[in-house]
Amino acid sequence: MARPRLRRLLLLAVAAVTAAALTACGDGAASGGAAPGGTAEAAKTIRIAYQAFPSGDLVVKNKGWLEEALPGYRITWTKFDSGASINTAFVARSVDIAAIGSSPVARGLSAPLNIPYQVAFVLDVAGDNEALVARDGAGISSVEDLRGKKVGTPFASTAHYSLLAALDRAKVPESALTVVDLEPQDILAAWTRGDIDAAYVWLPALDTLKKNGKVLVSSRELATAGKPTLDLGVVSTAFADAHPDAVDAWRRAEARALTLIASDRDAAATAVGAELNISPADAANQLGQGVFLSPADLASPEWLGTPDQVGGLARNLVSAAEFLKRQQKIDAVPDLATVRKAIYNKGLPSALS
């Protein structure tokens, strides 16, 4: 797609999200401070974007832990289908905190978006919970067989990034197949109709595809090959500056969820199942396909690190941006110093205890 057209589409999307935010949130003022002529109540709002994939974020939402920790805040949870739409919401200043994949974050920190947000949590590391699946009867047994086929994936998502990485590893140019931008629910519908031959997507849609499809490669395998993807918790810089105590409360709630996943998988699965409208057994199976860090891991040199020594996550995001630039998906790669400034690790690990 030509750059001018891409920018026009982005502007239209921003306008749509802004309109939705105005409808849902009154005057739509950023939560970092009171609206002009507004009240203090406007400054005590937290607008959270979540996604319907198995994670500790759904545990926090289901159990109301953040509301319990911050009784003085009005907290709204809005479901988004992919990281691309969440990035658009951040551009429109209609969200404060979000669960979003590492590839969309790499895009968001890069030109032309340059979104002023920071990574403050690692929700999970993608494992078998994201994968490329070929539909039975499509004549596909390997990534190389995708030539001439139609593949669905949500554009600008971790799944899209992993699809590109899988094609790159197999030396299959993207131009050799048709890649269709579809959200998870649309993938399920297109799969049922036989409109697509394969899809790269995440749980819970992934489990449905596997019932009559074959996994060609998972994000766990691609991570081993040097292209890891993650689900991250990000916060707008304006909100973090204005409400650091609220950010810490959110991080503590997310850390509590990671601990529950590790210590009582059944309880975590019950909460996740309720949010995804699936059985606890299915939710437990889906949680078992992801890789969840311990709260103590977050402040390690591999991940967020400390204010004195930012962790390796920054370099991971730069690497993702470099790959996206080679694939001509972004205009420019941010330098490492810029990305390190986008890692919010103030107060770790005390903020997680």
QUIPE-V47065 format. One record per backbone hydrogen bond with DSSP energy under -1.0 kcal/mol. NH is the residue of the N-H (numbers start at 1). CO is the residue of the C=O. E is the energy in kcal/mol with one decimal. If there is no record, write none. Layout:
NH	CO	E
NH	CO	E
This chain:
6	2	-2.3
7	3	-2.6
8	4	-2.1
9	5	-2.5
10	6	-2.3
11	7	-2.5
12	8	-2.2
13	9	-2.5
14	10	-2.7
15	11	-2.3
16	12	-2.1
17	13	-2.6
18	14	-2.8
19	15	-2.2
20	16	-2.1
21	17	-2.7
22	18	-2.4
23	19	-1.8
24	20	-2.4
25	21	-3.0
28	25	-1.5
33	30	-1.1
38	35	-3.4
44	41	-1.5
46	74	-2.4
48	76	-3.2
49	97	-2.9
50	78	-2.3
53	51	-1.9
60	56	-2.5
61	57	-2.1
62	58	-2.8
63	59	-2.5
65	60	-1.2
68	64	-2.0
69	65	-2.0
70	66	-2.0
73	70	-2.0
74	44	-2.7
76	46	-2.5
78	48	-2.9
80	50	-2.7
86	82	-1.3
87	83	-2.7
88	84	-1.8
89	85	-1.8
90	86	-2.3
91	87	-2.4
92	88	-1.9
93	90	-1.4
94	89	-2.6
96	47	-3.0
97	47	-1.8
98	234	-2.4
99	49	-1.8
100	232	-2.7
102	230	-2.7
105	101	-1.7
106	102	-2.5
107	103	-2.2
108	104	-2.8
109	105	-2.2
110	107	-1.2
114	110	-2.8
115	108	-3.6
117	115	-2.0
118	235	-2.8
119	342	-3.2
120	233	-2.8
121	233	-1.3
123	231	-2.0
124	231	-1.6
125	291	-3.2
126	229	-2.2
128	289	-2.0
131	201	-2.1
132	217	-3.0
133	199	-3.0
134	214	-2.9
135	197	-3.0
136	212	-2.5
138	135	-2.0
145	142	-1.0
146	143	-1.9
147	144	-1.1
148	176	-3.3
149	146	-2.6
151	178	-3.1
152	198	-2.4
153	180	-2.3
157	154	-1.2
161	157	-2.2
162	158	-2.6
163	159	-2.4
164	160	-2.4
165	161	-2.2
166	162	-2.6
167	163	-2.5
168	164	-2.6
169	165	-2.4
170	166	-1.8
172	167	-2.8
176	173	-2.1
177	174	-1.5
178	149	-2.9
180	151	-3.3
182	153	-1.5
187	183	-2.4
188	184	-2.0
189	185	-1.7
190	186	-2.7
191	187	-2.7
192	188	-2.1
193	189	-1.9
195	190	-2.6
197	150	-2.8
198	150	-1.4
199	133	-2.3
200	152	-2.0
201	131	-1.8
203	129	-1.7
206	202	-1.7
208	204	-1.1
209	205	-1.9
210	206	-2.1
212	209	-1.3
214	134	-2.7
216	132	-3.3
217	132	-1.0
219	130	-2.5
220	127	-1.5
222	218	-1.8
223	219	-2.1
224	220	-1.8
225	221	-1.4
226	223	-1.6
227	222	-2.9
231	124	-2.6
232	100	-3.5
233	121	-2.8
234	98	-2.5
235	118	-2.5
236	96	-2.7
237	116	-2.5
240	236	-2.6
241	237	-2.4
242	238	-1.7
243	239	-2.9
247	243	-1.9
248	244	-2.2
249	245	-2.1
250	246	-2.3
251	247	-2.5
252	248	-2.6
253	249	-2.1
254	250	-2.3
255	251	-2.5
256	252	-2.2
257	253	-1.7
258	254	-2.0
259	255	-2.1
260	256	-2.0
261	257	-2.5
262	258	-1.8
263	259	-2.4
264	260	-3.1
268	264	-2.1
269	265	-2.7
270	266	-2.0
271	267	-1.7
272	268	-2.6
273	269	-3.0
274	270	-1.8
275	271	-1.5
276	272	-2.2
277	273	-1.1
278	273	-2.1
283	279	-2.5
284	280	-2.6
285	281	-2.0
286	282	-2.2
287	283	-2.7
288	284	-1.7
289	286	-1.3
290	287	-1.3
291	125	-1.6
297	294	-1.2
300	297	-2.1
303	300	-1.1
304	298	-1.8
305	300	-1.1
306	309	-2.3
311	304	-2.1
312	301	-2.8
313	303	-1.9
314	311	-1.4
316	312	-2.1
317	313	-2.2
318	314	-2.0
319	315	-2.6
320	316	-2.1
321	317	-2.3
322	318	-2.6
323	319	-2.1
324	320	-2.4
325	321	-2.5
326	322	-2.1
327	323	-1.7
328	325	-1.6
329	324	-3.1
331	111	-1.9
339	335	-1.9
340	336	-2.7
341	337	-1.5
342	339	-1.1
343	340	-1.5
344	119	-3.0
348	345	-1.7
351	347	-2.3
352	349	-2.2
353	350	-1.2
